């Protein structure tokens, strides 16, 4: 998997191609390589829910160009965090 890491962002390229079974493993590998990235202020579960929402939106054809990649940021606005928490939890059982 290709990704770009900055101080407060991790961009996962073509993240829709990765199964939810591998989310945690991929994030752990990135964290090991970039431990000082501020994105780690978020929980792994929060990051996985956001990724799940992107994968579901992409599978549904919703703004496919934007949902093909996932940008994990810190900090997040409260309503963004709430949206991904709800959407990610709802779609989790249905994504690959």
C-alpha positions as CSV (number, residue, x, y, z in Angstrom):
1,X,0.0,0.0,0.0
2,X,1.2,3.5,-0.8
3,X,0.8,6.3,1.6
4,X,2.0,9.8,2.4
5,X,2.6,11.0,5.9
6,X,2.9,14.6,7.1
7,X,2.9,16.0,10.6
8,X,-0.9,15.9,10.9
9,X,-2.1,13.8,8.0
10,X,-1.8,10.2,6.6
11,X,-3.0,9.8,3.0
12,X,-3.7,6.2,2.2
13,X,-3.6,5.8,-1.6
14,X,-6.2,3.5,-3.2
15,X,-7.3,2.6,0.3
16,X,-10.5,1.1,-1.1
17,X,-8.4,-1.9,-2.3
18,X,-7.5,-2.9,1.3
19,X,-9.8,-5.2,3.2
20,X,-11.0,-4.2,6.7
21,X,-9.2,-7.3,8.0
22,X,-5.9,-5.5,7.2
23,X,-6.7,-2.0,8.4
24,X,-5.1,-2.4,11.8
25,X,-2.0,-4.1,10.4
26,X,-1.4,-1.3,7.9
27,X,-1.9,1.4,10.5
28,X,0.4,-0.4,12.9
29,X,3.1,-0.5,10.2
30,X,2.8,3.2,9.4
31,X,2.8,4.0,13.1
32,X,6.0,2.1,13.6
33,X,7.6,4.1,10.8
34,X,6.1,7.5,11.8
35,X,5.5,7.4,15.5
36,X,5.5,11.2,15.9
37,X,2.7,11.9,13.4
38,X,-0.1,13.7,15.3
39,X,-2.7,11.5,13.7
40,X,-1.9,9.0,16.5
41,X,-3.7,11.3,18.9
42,X,-6.8,9.5,17.5
43,X,-7.6,6.0,18.5
44,X,-6.9,3.1,16.0
45,X,-10.7,2.4,16.1
46,X,-11.4,5.9,15.1
47,X,-9.0,5.7,12.1
48,X,-10.5,2.3,11.1
49,X,-14.1,3.7,11.2
50,X,-13.1,6.6,8.9
51,X,-11.3,4.2,6.5
52,X,-14.4,1.9,6.6
53,X,-16.7,4.8,5.7
54,X,-14.5,5.7,2.8
55,X,-14.4,2.2,1.5
56,X,-18.2,1.9,1.8
57,X,-18.8,5.2,0.0
58,X,-16.4,4.2,-2.8
59,X,-18.2,0.8,-3.2
60,X,-21.5,2.6,-3.4
61,X,-20.1,4.9,-6.1
62,X,-20.3,8.0,-3.9
63,X,-17.7,10.6,-5.1
64,X,-15.4,7.8,-6.2
65,X,-12.5,10.1,-7.0
66,X,-12.4,11.4,-3.5
67,X,-13.3,8.2,-1.7
68,X,-10.6,6.1,-3.5
69,X,-8.0,7.5,-1.1
70,X,-8.4,8.1,2.6
71,X,-7.0,11.1,4.4
72,X,-6.7,10.6,8.2
73,X,-6.2,13.9,9.9
74,X,-5.6,15.4,13.3
75,X,-7.3,17.4,14.7
76,X,-10.8,16.8,13.4
77,X,-13.8,19.0,13.8
78,X,-16.4,17.6,16.2
79,X,-19.0,17.0,13.5
80,X,-16.5,15.3,11.2
81,X,-15.6,13.0,14.0
82,X,-19.2,12.3,14.8
83,X,-20.0,11.6,11.2
84,X,-17.3,9.1,10.7
85,X,-18.1,7.5,14.1
86,X,-21.7,6.9,13.0
87,X,-21.0,6.0,9.4
88,X,-18.1,3.8,10.1
89,X,-20.0,1.8,12.7
90,X,-23.0,1.4,10.4
91,X,-21.1,0.2,7.4
92,X,-18.5,-2.0,9.1
93,X,-20.5,-5.2,8.9
94,X,-21.1,-4.7,5.2
95,X,-17.7,-3.8,3.8
96,X,-15.1,-6.3,2.6
